[in-house]
């Protein structure tokens, strides 16, 4: 007999130890990358209203946070910069003494075992809030490429392990790879935000980084949410240009894209559990509508189950503690 009553799948669900033994997707802290927002100064730890539990940190506080993450078994951080000044081209993005570059130097010195990645984009740094050079009301793709390469190179000089371009300019991976290789930083990896959608889930991040566009929107260069097949083309092109790993962003509303990317590409694959996804969980949990721990771990498990090798998530520290508690 091949069906009921001989086959009873519930037999292996009866006991916690049995469920653990046959679990097909395992969530562990070494799959997490913790995003950190950094700004110039000392002793600064500013909570972000729309991201409860997440802070803007000065470099010294980012070091302390990084050391805590290492203790929890989290292997990596990704840094986002809050500039002291903004201009039309985002020039603070590549300043050697800016917050991101200083944080990279300090974290690599004081927590050397931690993988440090940096977001490479200009939106936080430009006075107009767009991800590149604006000409005649539109972002000029090709004029932006050398500025992204210059930014990535400044991060490499500071000692970063991975640069992660999130701008969605065509050809940015080639521009960055050439700049790194030509300057002797061939070992710095590129994690490309290859399939980044023009999503409504980014709202809290834009408050955190003060990066909302001052006019228009980013749909001219970020992906249309309806275009799953186009995402596969974006990933393939970035891999051809030299990306070492690729990302799908956001994660939760794009699990189908993540699954298809896993099926097609045998490369390291990341997903970004973005600010809006995190904020919804925190808001509902604060009202007692959901159980935060169970919901957060279920969401993260779903992202890994869909195919992510690692997940960028604001839940990283809490989730690592919960998993340690068992």
BAFI-3210 file (N, C-alpha, C; in Angstrom, 3 decimals, decimal comma, padded with zeros to 6 digits):
// residues 326
n [1|2|3|4|5|6|7|8|9|10|11|12|13|14|15|16|17|18|19|20|21|22|23|24|25|26|27|28|29|30|31|32|33|34|35|36|37|38|39|40|41|42|43|44|45|46|47|48|49|50|51|52|53|54|55|56|57|58|59|60|61|62|63|64|65|66|67|68|69|70|71|72|73|74|75|76|77|78|79|80|81|82|83|84|85|86|87|88|89|90|91|92|93|94|95|96|97|98|99|100|101|102|103|104|105|106|107|108|109|110|111|112|113|114|115|116|117|118|119|120|121|122|123|124|125|126|127|128|129|130|131|132|133|134|135|136|137|138|139|140|141|142|143|144|145|146|147|148|149|150|151|152|153|154|155|156|157|158|159|160|161|162|163|164|165|166|167|168|169|170|171|172|173|174|175|176|177|178|179|180|181|182|183|184|185|186|187|188|189|190|191|192|193|194|195|196|197|198|199|200|201|202|203|204|205|206|207|208|209|210|211|212|213|214|215|216|217|218|219|220|221|222|223|224|225|226|227|228|229|230|231|232|233|234|235|236|237|238|239|240|241|242|243|244|245|246|247|248|249|250|251|252|253|254|255|256|257|258|259|260|261|262|263|264|265|266|267|268|269|270|271|272|273|274|275|276|277|278|279|280|281|282|283|284|285|286|287|288|289|290|291|292|293|294|295|296|297|298|299|300|301|302|303|304|305|306|307|308|309|310|311|312|313|314|315|316|317|318|319|320|321|322|323|324|325|326]
n.u [000,842|000,466|-000,575|-002,668|-003,889|-001,205|000,825|001,597|002,253|002,321|003,607|006,283|006,111|005,445|007,078|009,269|012,049|012,020|010,910|012,938|014,936|014,161|013,879|013,886|014,778|017,100|017,545|020,079|022,322|024,592|023,774|023,012|023,202|023,861|022,423|023,905|023,577|025,607|027,214|029,131|031,023|031,059|030,195|027,524|024,231|021,469|018,117|015,982|012,927|010,944|012,033|012,127|014,494|016,652|019,488|021,099|024,550|027,626|031,075|032,534|030,487|029,440|031,493|031,291|028,740|029,252|031,022|029,300|027,589|029,340|029,766|027,298|027,358|026,939|028,065|028,591|028,357|026,608|027,243|025,685|025,816|025,382|025,509|027,443|027,160|025,432|025,395|024,992|026,140|026,776|029,263|030,429|030,301|032,609|034,638|037,585|037,606|034,996|031,993|031,387|033,802|035,562|034,365|034,648|037,461|037,863|036,266|037,376|039,841|039,293|037,433|038,335|037,568|035,066|033,035|032,940|030,777|029,851|027,329|027,025|026,057|024,505|022,337|021,888|023,638|023,254|021,863|019,409|018,404|018,374|019,826|022,044|023,798|021,946|020,500|018,754|016,416|016,443|018,069|021,344|022,691|025,313|027,013|026,999|028,364|031,311|031,408|030,263|032,156|034,348|033,500|033,277|035,965|037,098|036,048|037,276|039,943|039,787|039,568|037,500|035,645|033,660|031,913|028,768|026,847|023,926|022,470|021,284|022,145|022,841|025,625|027,182|028,547|030,659|032,098|032,859|034,292|036,465|037,699|038,442|040,156|042,131|043,356|044,550|042,923|041,815|040,881|038,652|035,270|032,243|028,981|026,135|023,220|021,237|018,614|016,666|013,790|011,394|010,035|007,382|008,137|010,332|010,121|010,701|013,527|014,232|013,609|015,473|017,928|017,587|016,947|014,979|013,702|013,771|012,229|010,015|010,416|011,963|011,436|012,322|014,768|014,973|013,505|010,391|007,749|006,186|007,745|009,073|010,517|012,268|013,936|015,566|017,110|018,494|020,048|021,609|023,078|024,567|026,158|027,647|029,123|030,821|030,014|030,273|028,422|024,850|021,788|018,355|015,899|013,078|012,692|010,449|008,039|008,853|009,485|009,008|010,597|013,075|013,146|013,105|015,500|017,273|016,874|017,874|020,516|023,654|025,067|026,324|023,598|021,718|019,210|017,267|015,731|013,722|013,352|010,601|009,324|010,364|009,464|006,683|006,309|007,310|005,518|003,017|003,551|003,989|001,433|000,318|-000,781|000,493|002,903|006,031|008,582|008,050|006,882|008,938|011,048|009,787|009,390|012,081|012,928|011,339|012,504|015,069|014,288|013,196|015,477|017,641|021,046|022,111|020,873|020,071|019,103|017,189|016,344|018,447|020,083|018,237|017,077|019,246|019,698|017,288|017,420|019,621|018,574|016,797]
n.v [-001,195|002,253|004,552|006,252|003,897|003,291|005,154|007,786|010,877|012,404|011,019|011,699|014,170|014,266|014,683|017,175|016,664|014,824|016,410|018,288|016,613|015,870|018,206|020,218|022,724|024,709|027,271|029,431|031,548|032,118|032,651|035,267|038,739|041,776|044,931|048,141|051,514|054,276|057,207|060,263|061,147|060,640|058,333|058,224|057,091|056,763|056,154|054,911|056,006|054,678|052,185|050,318|049,486|049,647|051,638|054,790|054,984|056,117|055,681|054,432|053,317|051,622|049,772|048,605|047,471|045,667|043,886|042,730|041,413|039,525|037,939|036,738|035,020|035,977|036,563|038,801|042,270|044,993|048,215|051,404|054,754|057,880|061,029|064,028|066,208|067,096|066,994|067,776|065,626|063,793|063,744|063,160|060,464|059,190|060,182|059,880|060,205|059,889|058,664|055,916|054,903|055,376|053,765|051,227|050,942|050,924|048,796|046,603|046,598|046,187|044,159|041,817|039,350|039,628|039,831|042,592|044,459|046,994|049,245|050,490|053,265|056,339|057,657|058,327|060,401|062,424|065,644|065,686|063,161|061,027|058,108|058,663|060,800|063,596|064,780|067,023|066,347|063,585|060,520|060,129|057,446|056,598|058,665|058,350|056,007|056,218|057,538|055,759|053,720|055,084|055,477|052,793|052,089|053,758|052,573|050,092|050,807|051,513|049,057|047,228|044,152|043,341|044,930|046,373|047,206|049,105|050,654|050,210|050,966|050,365|048,425|048,926|046,992|046,107|048,556|048,966|046,609|046,817|049,152|048,370|046,185|047,408|049,026|047,361|045,909|043,367|041,275|042,093|041,462|041,546|042,051|042,117|044,064|042,746|042,179|044,432|045,831|048,421|049,258|049,549|048,901|050,148|052,362|052,945|052,719|054,915|056,990|056,451|056,832|059,272|059,558|059,858|060,529|063,863|064,692|063,189|059,630|056,363|054,600|054,617|053,386|051,366|048,052|047,056|045,871|043,822|042,264|039,455|037,722|039,472|040,024|037,791|038,248|040,539|039,511|037,611|039,300|040,847|038,868|038,122|040,439|040,256|039,999|038,585|037,545|037,646|039,510|039,489|041,885|043,535|040,835|039,276|039,741|038,814|036,146|034,267|035,158|034,866|032,070|031,228|032,354|030,846|028,367|028,756|029,798|028,876|030,188|032,196|033,435|036,091|037,618|040,469|041,237|043,630|047,068|047,845|045,380|044,501|046,596|046,281|043,881|044,620|046,670|045,367|043,482|045,140|045,926|043,670|041,928|039,883|037,229|038,153|036,835|034,232|034,924|036,449|034,559|032,667|034,087|034,559|031,910|031,192|032,702|031,616|029,014|029,447|029,819|031,484|031,934|033,566|036,175|039,538|041,333|043,211|041,970|040,485|040,420|039,939|037,585|035,830|035,592|034,400|031,950|030,851|030,469|028,467]
n.w [000,000|-000,778|000,229|002,679|005,113|005,585|005,018|006,976|007,466|009,697|011,691|012,009|013,091|015,707|017,971|019,396|019,012|016,905|014,893|014,624|013,680|011,083|009,755|006,878|005,999|007,494|009,747|010,609|012,518|011,010|008,489|008,319|007,506|008,940|008,605|009,034|009,916|009,516|010,798|010,985|013,940|017,538|020,068|019,330|019,095|017,690|017,759|015,206|014,239|012,672|012,497|014,894|017,374|015,681|014,874|014,095|013,914|015,306|014,234|016,405|017,940|016,052|015,891|018,453|018,191|016,135|017,354|019,189|017,435|016,324|018,589|018,723|016,641|014,096|010,871|009,248|008,258|006,650|005,532|005,592|004,668|006,386|005,370|006,132|004,560|001,535|-002,042|-005,569|-006,921|-005,001|-003,580|-001,088|-000,868|-001,759|-000,196|001,685|004,441|005,249|006,949|006,397|005,310|007,467|009,405|008,250|008,386|011,188|012,115|010,764|011,953|014,692|014,896|013,349|012,275|011,200|008,320|006,241|004,393|002,020|001,080|-002,158|-003,519|-004,552|-003,531|-000,801|-000,553|-002,412|-003,130|-004,356|-003,991|-005,747|-007,388|-008,890|-011,253|-012,171|-015,078|-017,026|-015,686|-015,494|-014,458|-015,401|-016,727|-017,736|-017,006|-014,314|-013,713|-013,416|-010,941|-009,157|-009,350|-008,314|-005,693|-004,773|-004,949|-003,005|-000,733|-000,890|-000,496|002,151|003,308|002,941|002,540|000,754|-001,844|-002,540|-004,978|-005,320|-007,001|-009,475|-012,029|-015,446|-016,372|-014,158|-012,638|-014,278|-014,459|-011,789|-011,228|-012,993|-012,021|-009,430|-009,964|-011,537|-009,699|-007,945|-006,230|-006,594|-005,058|-003,687|-003,322|-005,305|-004,518|-006,111|-006,196|-007,995|-008,875|-008,131|-007,058|-007,782|-005,153|-002,703|-000,203|000,915|002,540|005,448|005,423|003,867|005,545|007,566|006,262|005,145|002,372|000,454|-002,823|-004,094|-006,122|-008,490|-008,967|-008,546|-010,541|-013,115|-013,197|-011,229|-010,906|-012,451|-010,446|-011,562|-013,221|-013,369|-015,111|-016,361|-014,244|-014,187|-016,439|-015,642|-013,529|-014,920|-016,634|-014,797|-013,667|-015,913|-016,153|-014,025|-011,356|-008,122|-006,403|-006,140|-005,613|-004,553|-004,093|-002,795|-000,325|000,774|-000,678|-003,074|-003,298|-005,244|-007,354|-006,200|-005,844|-008,553|-009,419|-007,880|-009,055|-011,614|-011,458|-010,383|-008,175|-005,419|-003,609|-002,456|-000,346|000,485|003,328|003,744|005,017|005,238|005,467|007,895|009,587|009,539|010,914|013,451|014,158|014,232|016,205|018,410|018,962|019,885|018,101|016,730|017,281|017,753|017,686|016,588|014,115|012,848|012,649|011,078|008,685|007,934|007,632|005,432|003,418|003,202|002,582|000,065|-001,419|-000,771|000,031|001,951|004,128|004,255|006,973|009,328|011,531|012,442|014,854|016,969|015,967|015,961|018,706|019,494|018,121|019,392|021,915|021,411]
ca.u [000,000|001,278|-001,253|-003,271|-003,330|000,200|001,622|001,081|003,356|002,292|004,434|007,551|005,837|004,917|007,987|010,193|013,318|011,762|010,743|014,281|015,726|013,762|013,677|014,538|015,404|017,611|017,895|021,189|022,830|025,638|023,144|022,523|024,019|023,173|022,639|024,229|023,601|026,716|027,398|030,314|030,859|031,490|029,193|026,175|023,376|020,175|017,105|015,224|011,533|010,188|012,725|012,417|015,625|017,735|020,035|022,221|025,682|028,951|031,986|032,866|029,311|029,343|032,447|030,689|027,647|029,867|031,553|028,146|027,126|030,289|029,488|026,055|027,564|026,582|029,379|028,784|027,549|026,658|027,217|025,029|026,327|024,583|026,542|027,380|026,727|024,955|025,486|024,323|026,745|027,005|030,721|030,908|030,296|033,965|035,623|038,319|037,306|033,555|031,608|031,506|035,216|036,136|033,817|035,325|038,813|037,818|035,711|038,357|040,937|038,874|036,669|038,891|036,926|033,763|032,979|032,370|030,312|029,358|026,404|027,574|024,981|024,664|021,084|022,012|024,610|022,880|020,878|018,115|017,947|018,414|020,980|023,087|023,865|020,696|020,599|017,461|015,352|016,574|019,362|022,234|023,318|026,741|027,744|027,010|029,238|032,618|031,250|030,071|033,460|035,186|033,011|033,693|037,413|037,400|035,729|038,328|041,142|039,553|039,740|036,251|035,714|032,650|031,151|027,439|026,171|022,468|021,963|020,581|022,634|023,374|027,061|027,936|029,434|031,869|032,846|033,446|035,293|037,660|038,356|039,073|041,269|043,199|044,020|045,151|041,971|041,130|040,299|037,388|034,147|031,079|027,629|025,285|021,761|020,967|017,171|016,144|012,515|010,875|009,096|006,836|008,621|011,575|009,829|011,476|014,935|014,417|013,667|016,729|019,065|017,186|017,322|013,821|013,902|013,133|011,268|009,829|010,625|013,091|010,945|013,043|015,961|014,678|012,680|008,940|007,399|005,529|008,630|009,911|011,450|013,307|014,884|016,550|018,042|019,359|021,009|022,536|023,969|025,512|027,124|028,548|029,998|031,808|029,505|030,611|027,172|023,745|020,762|016,979|015,422|012,899|012,660|009,210|007,061|009,510|009,997|008,962|011,786|014,191|013,113|013,502|016,933|017,977|016,777|018,641|021,891|024,392|025,984|025,829|022,372|021,267|017,923|017,215|014,502|013,904|012,874|009,150|008,972|010,716|008,621|005,340|006,366|007,481|004,296|001,962|003,936|003,806|000,003|-000,113|-001,529|001,266|004,015|007,156|009,630|007,628|006,685|010,222|011,789|009,075|009,715|013,468|012,966|010,748|013,469|016,100|013,650|013,013|016,734|018,717|022,172|022,206|019,779|020,280|017,889|017,236|016,048|019,600|020,540|017,186|016,897|020,377|019,449|016,183|017,897|020,499|017,719|016,143]
ca.v [000,000|003,464|005,707|006,060|004,264|002,921|006,381|008,810|011,824|012,975|010,253|012,388|015,499|014,101|015,107|018,230|016,118|014,260|017,521|018,823|015,630|015,781|019,555|020,331|024,047|025,074|028,677|029,591|032,926|032,340|033,055|036,638|039,945|042,844|046,285|049,178|052,892|054,926|058,635|060,804|061,541|059,690|058,077|058,458|055,920|057,410|055,197|055,286|055,888|053,683|050,900|050,127|048,604|049,939|052,941|055,425|054,776|056,652|054,551|053,691|052,523|050,542|048,745|047,885|046,659|044,583|042,895|041,992|040,520|038,407|037,069|036,021|034,114|036,628|036,675|039,911|043,487|045,868|049,584|052,473|056,002|059,095|062,038|065,327|067,179|066,523|067,871|067,251|064,371|062,884|063,601|062,582|058,998|058,665|060,849|058,903|060,376|059,816|057,730|054,516|054,547|055,328|052,590|050,048|050,843|050,597|047,456|045,606|046,572|045,764|042,908|041,391|038,154|039,968|040,261|043,927|044,867|048,366|049,638|051,464|053,991|057,769|058,300|058,941|061,490|063,472|066,605|065,395|061,862|059,965|057,204|059,003|062,165|063,997|065,726|067,262|065,697|062,134|060,011|059,805|056,161|056,470|059,662|057,881|054,847|056,494|057,946|054,518|053,052|055,860|055,172|051,428|052,083|054,352|051,550|049,078|051,370|051,498|047,684|046,465|042,814|043,203|046,117|045,944|048,280|048,992|051,793|049,685|051,494|049,361|048,443|049,346|045,924|046,205|049,759|048,763|045,532|047,342|050,102|047,612|045,390|048,289|049,659|046,348|045,359|042,267|040,336|042,620|040,831|042,371|041,523|043,022|044,124|042,507|042,275|045,364|046,294|049,725|048,708|050,390|048,376|050,806|053,604|053,211|052,937|056,277|057,845|056,173|057,360|060,564|059,353|059,898|061,452|065,172|064,810|061,945|058,372|055,592|053,536|054,649|052,532|050,137|047,156|047,000|044,700|042,759|041,660|038,391|037,201|040,483|039,880|036,779|038,898|041,421|038,666|037,037|040,349|041,211|037,782|038,254|041,585|039,935|039,926|037,341|037,094|038,500|039,703|039,850|042,859|042,949|039,375|038,578|039,839|038,350|034,795|033,555|035,573|034,226|030,651|031,055|032,640|029,683|027,279|029,038|030,253|028,175|031,194|032,677|034,200|036,788|038,305|041,551|041,353|045,083|047,853|047,796|044,052|044,514|047,540|045,717|042,903|045,332|047,415|044,426|042,875|046,144|045,990|042,379|041,209|038,720|036,854|038,641|035,830|033,190|035,502|036,811|033,351|032,032|034,857|034,284|030,531|031,163|033,289|030,595|027,892|029,817|029,658|032,397|031,427|034,443|037,141|040,817|041,518|044,000|041,020|039,599|040,261|039,260|036,220|035,023|035,293|033,435|030,640|030,345|030,021|027,225]
ca.w [000,000|-000,896|000,809|003,991|006,422|005,772|005,022|007,898|007,597|011,043|012,623|012,238|013,634|017,055|019,029|018,972|018,529|015,588|013,957|014,374|012,938|009,677|009,195|005,574|005,903|008,806|009,898|011,546|012,489|010,020|007,235|008,451|007,355|009,675|008,084|010,004|009,423|010,214|010,574|011,648|015,326|018,566|021,094|018,802|018,929|017,500|017,318|014,015|014,677|011,901|012,593|016,316|017,643|014,738|015,217|013,396|014,810|014,994|014,005|017,625|018,303|015,056|016,317|019,583|017,645|015,363|018,289|019,723|016,373|016,267|019,731|018,447|015,515|012,829|010,241|008,319|008,303|005,480|006,026|004,838|005,208|006,571|005,138|006,795|003,554|000,283|-003,209|-006,755|-007,387|-003,883|-003,497|000,169|-000,992|-001,986|000,654|002,482|005,853|005,506|008,016|005,969|005,191|008,807|010,085|007,692|008,953|012,609|012,320|010,310|012,923|016,028|014,779|012,056|011,740|010,637|006,923|006,119|003,068|001,963|000,021|-003,099|-004,191|-004,299|-003,134|000,521|-000,603|-003,354|-002,631|-004,984|-003,507|-006,749|-007,268|-009,838|-011,775|-012,809|-016,189|-017,669|-014,938|-015,494|-014,026|-016,522|-016,395|-018,032|-016,217|-012,921|-013,535|-012,798|-009,552|-008,401|-009,302|-007,386|-004,343|-004,439|-004,772|-001,699|000,268|-000,962|000,140|003,599|003,771|002,869|001,938|-000,295|-002,213|-002,969|-005,702|-005,233|-007,775|-010,654|-013,304|-016,358|-016,550|-012,959|-012,171|-015,092|-014,083|-010,461|-011,302|-013,652|-011,124|-008,344|-010,486|-012,023|-008,558|-007,091|-005,265|-007,265|-004,091|-003,155|-004,014|-005,650|-004,315|-006,871|-006,083|-009,409|-009,098|-007,137|-007,580|-007,355|-004,180|-001,629|001,078|001,312|003,235|006,664|005,076|003,369|006,731|008,265|005,506|004,564|000,973|-000,444|-003,939|-003,935|-007,220|-009,226|-008,260|-009,071|-011,414|-014,383|-013,164|-010,489|-011,706|-012,302|-009,629|-012,321|-014,216|-012,841|-016,116|-016,554|-013,139|-014,568|-017,369|-014,847|-012,811|-015,894|-017,110|-013,740|-013,564|-017,061|-015,914|-013,004|-009,986|-007,421|-005,787|-006,570|-004,597|-004,859|-003,113|-001,463|-000,237|001,115|-001,763|-004,299|-003,084|-006,519|-008,101|-005,507|-006,180|-009,947|-009,489|-007,332|-010,022|-012,836|-011,281|-009,333|-007,624|-004,119|-003,805|-001,255|-000,379|001,464|004,119|003,777|006,157|005,367|005,964|009,323|010,318|009,681|012,006|014,715|014,469|014,625|017,486|019,464|019,254|020,376|017,059|016,308|018,135|016,953|017,502|015,656|012,783|012,252|012,281|009,962|007,486|007,558|007,128|004,093|002,486|002,992|001,883|-001,336|-002,126|-000,383|000,809|003,115|004,196|004,895|007,757|010,562|012,615|012,617|016,233|017,716|015,464|016,447|020,120|019,575|017,689|020,440|023,015|020,997]
c.u [000,881|000,626|-001,739|-003,966|-001,846|001,089|000,936|002,238|003,412|003,193|005,721|007,357|005,483|005,771|008,903|011,491|013,162|011,616|012,089|015,085|015,418|013,540|014,511|015,254|015,811|018,075|018,968|021,730|023,901|025,087|022,774|023,610|023,228|023,455|022,910|024,243|024,665|026,809|028,600|029,992|031,416|030,387|027,769|025,444|021,934|019,152|016,315|013,760|010,784|010,845|013,094|013,533|016,800|018,176|020,980|023,390|026,895|029,909|032,334|031,709|029,100|030,315|031,867|029,559|028,207|030,410|030,439|027,609|028,040|030,019|028,228|026,186|027,153|027,870|029,640|027,872|027,604|026,402|026,530|025,417|025,284|025,561|026,359|026,930|026,282|025,185|024,891|024,875|027,059|028,469|031,223|030,975|031,698|035,027|036,278|037,987|035,843|033,227|031,780|032,968|035,872|035,634|034,451|036,695|038,773|037,299|036,715|039,547|040,524|037,983|037,074|038,228|035,589|033,909|032,291|032,044|029,843|028,390|027,087|026,420|025,150|023,433|021,156|022,792|024,214|021,797|019,493|017,587|017,903|019,765|022,100|023,021|022,560|020,977|019,256|016,345|015,407|017,966|020,156|023,044|024,834|027,581|027,867|028,055|030,605|032,524|031,002|031,390|034,387|034,790|033,463|035,188|037,807|037,090|036,805|039,601|041,017|039,656|038,509|036,483|034,829|032,042|029,847|026,721|024,664|021,754|021,081|020,920|023,140|024,883|027,855|028,888|030,738|032,723|033,558|034,544|036,591|038,422|039,086|040,299|042,444|043,979|044,567|044,234|041,138|040,487|039,000|036,232|033,042|029,809|026,677|023,821|021,226|019,489|016,580|014,918|012,136|009,705|008,596|007,332|009,875|011,368|010,652|012,965|015,161|014,364|015,023|017,908|018,786|017,471|016,132|014,088|013,146|012,158|011,160|009,991|011,747|012,654|011,605|014,292|015,818|013,616|011,198|008,571|006,735|006,450|009,592|010,919|012,582|014,358|015,949|017,568|019,010|020,444|022,058|023,536|024,998|026,557|028,114|029,552|031,007|031,314|029,854|029,403|026,100|022,642|019,403|016,488|014,146|012,825|011,241|008,180|007,602|010,117|009,960|010,175|013,025|014,271|013,568|014,991|017,744|017,976|017,725|020,131|022,549|025,498|025,471|024,689|021,909|019,860|017,921|015,804|014,402|013,141|011,366|008,660|009,236|009,749|007,201|005,283|006,437|006,201|003,186|002,278|003,715|002,343|-000,551|-000,866|-000,816|002,313|005,300|008,185|009,232|007,478|008,020|010,999|011,112|009,373|011,133|013,629|012,419|011,718|014,577|015,508|013,469|014,320|017,866|019,806|022,391|021,201|020,256|019,002|018,137|016,875|017,293|019,946|019,504|017,054|018,025|020,187|018,359|016,642|018,843|019,694|017,010|014,633]
c.v [001,251|004,693|005,416|004,694|003,918|004,162|007,409|009,783|012,464|012,234|010,990|013,810|015,458|014,759|016,221|017,683|015,481|015,356|018,144|017,898|015,652|017,149|019,736|021,668|024,486|026,521|028,803|031,018|033,172|032,597|034,543|037,663|041,077|044,198|047,261|050,531|053,655|056,398|059,119|061,192|060,495|059,553|058,275|057,144|056,421|056,393|055,772|054,986|054,771|052,312|050,650|049,108|048,803|051,382|053,468|055,455|055,567|055,479|053,761|052,816|051,385|049,420|047,924|046,978|045,460|043,495|042,076|041,006|039,307|037,420|036,229|035,069|034,669|037,003|037,963|041,088|044,151|047,279|050,515|053,795|057,095|060,259|063,282|066,410|066,428|067,524|067,149|065,903|063,406|062,671|063,045|061,059|058,437|059,402|059,847|059,005|060,303|058,670|056,270|054,090|054,444|054,106|051,310|049,873|050,369|049,186|046,392|045,512|045,910|044,522|042,242|040,162|038,417|040,355|041,623|044,198|046,312|048,524|050,688|052,056|055,448|058,408|058,948|060,252|062,641|064,373|066,353|064,015|060,761|059,253|057,508|060,459|062,478|065,044|065,816|066,450|064,189|061,735|059,561|058,566|056,217|057,496|059,238|056,800|055,192|056,932|056,731|053,768|053,761|055,586|053,782|051,361|052,703|053,379|050,462|049,568|051,393|050,091|046,819|045,108|042,681|044,573|045,666|047,095|048,068|049,988|051,395|050,425|050,340|049,528|048,781|048,267|045,940|047,385|049,567|047,700|046,043|048,276|049,372|046,865|046,279|048,918|048,638|045,753|044,240|041,277|040,831|042,072|041,848|041,558|042,495|042,916|043,958|042,681|043,111|046,041|047,658|049,463|049,767|049,963|049,087|052,031|053,865|053,422|054,376|057,299|057,685|056,852|058,735|060,571|059,349|060,869|062,763|065,465|063,450|060,713|057,621|054,498|053,538|053,791|051,308|049,337|047,274|045,741|043,560|041,928|040,636|037,862|038,190|040,404|038,851|037,355|039,801|040,614|038,114|038,085|040,735|040,118|037,817|039,380|041,339|039,950|038,563|036,723|038,088|038,498|039,962|040,755|043,498|041,418|038,828|038,616|039,290|036,971|033,970|033,895|034,911|032,746|030,407|031,346|031,465|028,536|027,496|029,249|029,545|029,090|031,580|033,679|034,778|037,317|039,337|041,606|042,822|045,757|047,788|046,458|043,959|045,388|047,007|044,710|043,614|046,062|046,485|043,779|043,852|046,263|044,659|041,549|039,942|038,414|037,121|037,556|034,796|033,737|035,798|035,574|032,612|032,750|034,546|032,863|030,456|031,703|032,292|029,412|028,195|029,785|030,569|031,670|032,271|035,581|038,404|041,148|042,327|043,147|040,268|039,362|039,525|037,815|035,315|034,657|034,243|032,042|030,039|029,797|028,715|027,263]
c.w [000,000|-000,272|002,201|004,023|006,600|005,864|005,908|008,186|008,979|012,030|012,984|012,746|015,117|018,124|018,528|018,394|017,156|014,537|013,616|013,463|011,450|009,033|007,934|005,373|007,292|008,798|010,967|011,441|011,433|008,620|007,225|008,146|008,003|009,028|009,228|009,305|010,211|009,819|011,351|013,083|016,264|019,593|020,639|018,586|018,875|016,991|016,143|014,286|013,973|011,880|014,052|016,529|016,721|014,967|014,138|014,368|014,353|014,845|015,257|018,085|017,307|015,375|017,455|019,110|016,889|016,273|018,924|018,689|016,238|017,394|019,531|017,261|014,173|012,111|009,471|008,634|006,933|005,963|005,034|005,483|005,308|006,443|005,998|005,835|002,306|-000,832|-004,412|-007,210|-006,255|-003,557|-002,172|000,108|-001,139|-001,180|001,600|003,970|006,199|006,462|007,615|005,930|006,573|009,567|009,563|008,327|010,404|012,861|011,892|011,267|014,235|016,035|013,466|011,461|011,068|009,166|006,873|004,656|003,141|000,814|-000,849|-003,887|-003,814|-003,687|-001,759|000,459|-001,513|-002,776|-003,211|-004,597|-004,531|-006,705|-008,241|-010,241|-012,511|-013,878|-016,886|-017,014|-014,895|-015,010|-015,252|-016,141|-016,547|-017,281|-014,763|-012,684|-012,932|-011,349|-008,651|-008,263|-008,317|-005,936|-003,903|-004,168|-003,426|-000,563|000,289|-000,285|001,661|004,178|003,694|002,199|000,707|-000,571|-002,853|-003,662|-005,750|-006,130|-008,946|-011,946|-014,159|-016,470|-015,306|-012,458|-012,958|-014,652|-012,749|-010,510|-011,931|-012,725|-010,001|-008,842|-010,897|-010,874|-007,568|-006,045|-005,902|-006,324|-003,474|-003,994|-004,300|-005,416|-004,979|-006,456|-007,509|-009,748|-007,972|-007,723|-007,016|-006,410|-003,200|-000,259|001,597|002,204|004,489|006,394|004,648|004,491|007,424|007,588|004,911|003,067|000,019|-001,590|-003,708|-005,064|-007,891|-008,350|-008,950|-010,042|-012,789|-014,378|-012,276|-011,233|-011,418|-011,507|-010,394|-013,176|-013,621|-013,843|-016,384|-015,446|-013,471|-015,564|-016,619|-014,127|-013,779|-016,377|-016,050|-013,532|-014,722|-016,847|-014,791|-011,580|-009,387|-006,743|-006,188|-005,522|-005,242|-003,740|-003,633|-001,515|-000,194|-000,002|-003,072|-004,121|-004,369|-007,383|-007,504|-005,858|-007,621|-010,129|-008,964|-008,332|-011,200|-012,611|-010,103|-008,809|-006,240|-004,315|-002,468|-001,463|000,735|002,059|004,547|004,916|006,336|005,880|007,467|010,107|010,514|010,821|013,351|015,119|014,935|015,968|018,639|019,876|019,753|019,361|016,600|017,373|017,356|016,668|016,459|014,240|012,111|011,803|011,126|008,649|007,013|007,024|005,712|003,051|002,175|002,220|000,402|-002,119|-001,717|000,390|002,058|002,976|004,896|005,653|009,010|011,773|013,072|014,078|017,080|017,283|015,927|017,903|020,265|019,185|018,714|021,608|022,695|021,092]
res [x|x|x|x|x|x|x|x|x|x|x|x|x|x|x|x|x|x|x|x|x|x|x|x|x|x|x|x|x|x|x|x|x|x|x|x|x|x|x|x|x|x|x|x|x|x|x|x|x|x|x|x|x|x|x|x|x|x|x|x|x|x|x|x|x|x|x|x|x|x|x|x|x|x|x|x|x|x|x|x|x|x|x|x|x|x|x|x|x|x|x|x|x|x|x|x|x|x|x|x|x|x|x|x|x|x|x|x|x|x|x|x|x|x|x|x|x|x|x|x|x|x|x|x|x|x|x|x|x|x|x|x|x|x|x|x|x|x|x|x|x|x|x|x|x|x|x|x|x|x|x|x|x|x|x|x|x|x|x|x|x|x|x|x|x|x|x|x|x|x|x|x|x|x|x|x|x|x|x|x|x|x|x|x|x|x|x|x|x|x|x|x|x|x|x|x|x|x|x|x|x|x|x|x|x|x|x|x|x|x|x|x|x|x|x|x|x|x|x|x|x|x|x|x|x|x|x|x|x|x|x|x|x|x|x|x|x|x|x|x|x|x|x|x|x|x|x|x|x|x|x|x|x|x|x|x|x|x|x|x|x|x|x|x|x|x|x|x|x|x|x|x|x|x|x|x|x|x|x|x|x|x|x|x|x|x|x|x|x|x|x|x|x|x|x|x|x|x|x|x|x|x|x|x|x|x|x|x|x|x|x|x|x|x|x|x|x|x|x|x|x|x|x|x|x|x]
***
